Amino acid sequence: MTASADGDPAGEARPARIPDFFIVGQPKSGTTALYEALRMHPQLFMPELKEPVFLASDLIAGLRRPTVRARPQTLEQYLELFSAAGPGQLAGEASSLYLWSQVAAERIAEIQPAARIVAILREPASFLRSLHLQLLQDGAETERDLGRALALEPDRREGRSIPPECPRPAALLYSDYVRYTEQLRRYRAQFPTEQVLVLIYDDFRAENEATVRQVLRFLQVDDSHPLDVNQANPTVRVRSKGLDDVMRGVSSGRGPMRVLKAPVKRLLPRRARRSALSLARRRLVYGEPPPPDDAVMVELRRRFKDEVIAVSDYLERDLVSLWGYDSID
């Protein structure tokens, strides 16, 4: 596979840099922290853009509007993300929706049969609670009660009860995210077992550094390099929907606040503007998440116990006990 080199006076084609490894998900399960840790390693290259999602064409096709304008739209643009990788580096990317996608595993295998795949699984109930809070934060979800949001799934599968700001209605089908066995089978169907590493979120939380070094060994690079592993993309709650809308309006230039974007843009460069708005949102809009509703969490664990049993058998690891499903009737 080749791509034209920009600015090459001879117009010669140069080999396109194809990624060697992929962090495929799940969202809200440590993928951002892992991405940040790996991209600091000198033998690895990961583009500044996390979540290019290019190889999940089924999810991109369902977008009502672009979610990130910088995301690649063509194969050439996608491969260009990795053009700065050095000859001695492995190139990789992190798109946490690839595990959820029906087609990403096959598309990754098409462009890179030797790819190494890293997935992270999280206990379903806590994962869906965290995901629900994230979707509220993003404005994609408007139902603040998790139990009621889950009850809306049948309507939402029919295209009803979709918030106007939700770019991808399928994102609100919470139960689809936790079909872990089906998702892993898609990757095992495309790649040998030794090319797929499945991590458990609990291990990553308990032993951040040890888990990152496990990934480095899996990628066959120096696992003794100093690491700086921090929590990234923490779960928060939206304190004020109105104030969050104001901040989003300034950032995007949409709605009544679009009149403020031009002055802010003149005063601050893009990176500083994004940093300032992000800091303001963290301090003014977001707070610590509320305690979970115990009744909803128990009901979710009942609902997904069979899936936890199935993935435990598939991975040959007792996730039933680890995640406390042995006490669920």
Order of alpha helices (4+ residues) and beta strands (2+ residues): beta-beta-beta-alpha-beta-alpha-alpha-beta-alpha-beta-alpha-alpha-alpha-alpha-beta-alpha-alpha-beta-alpha-alpha-alpha-beta-alpha-alpha
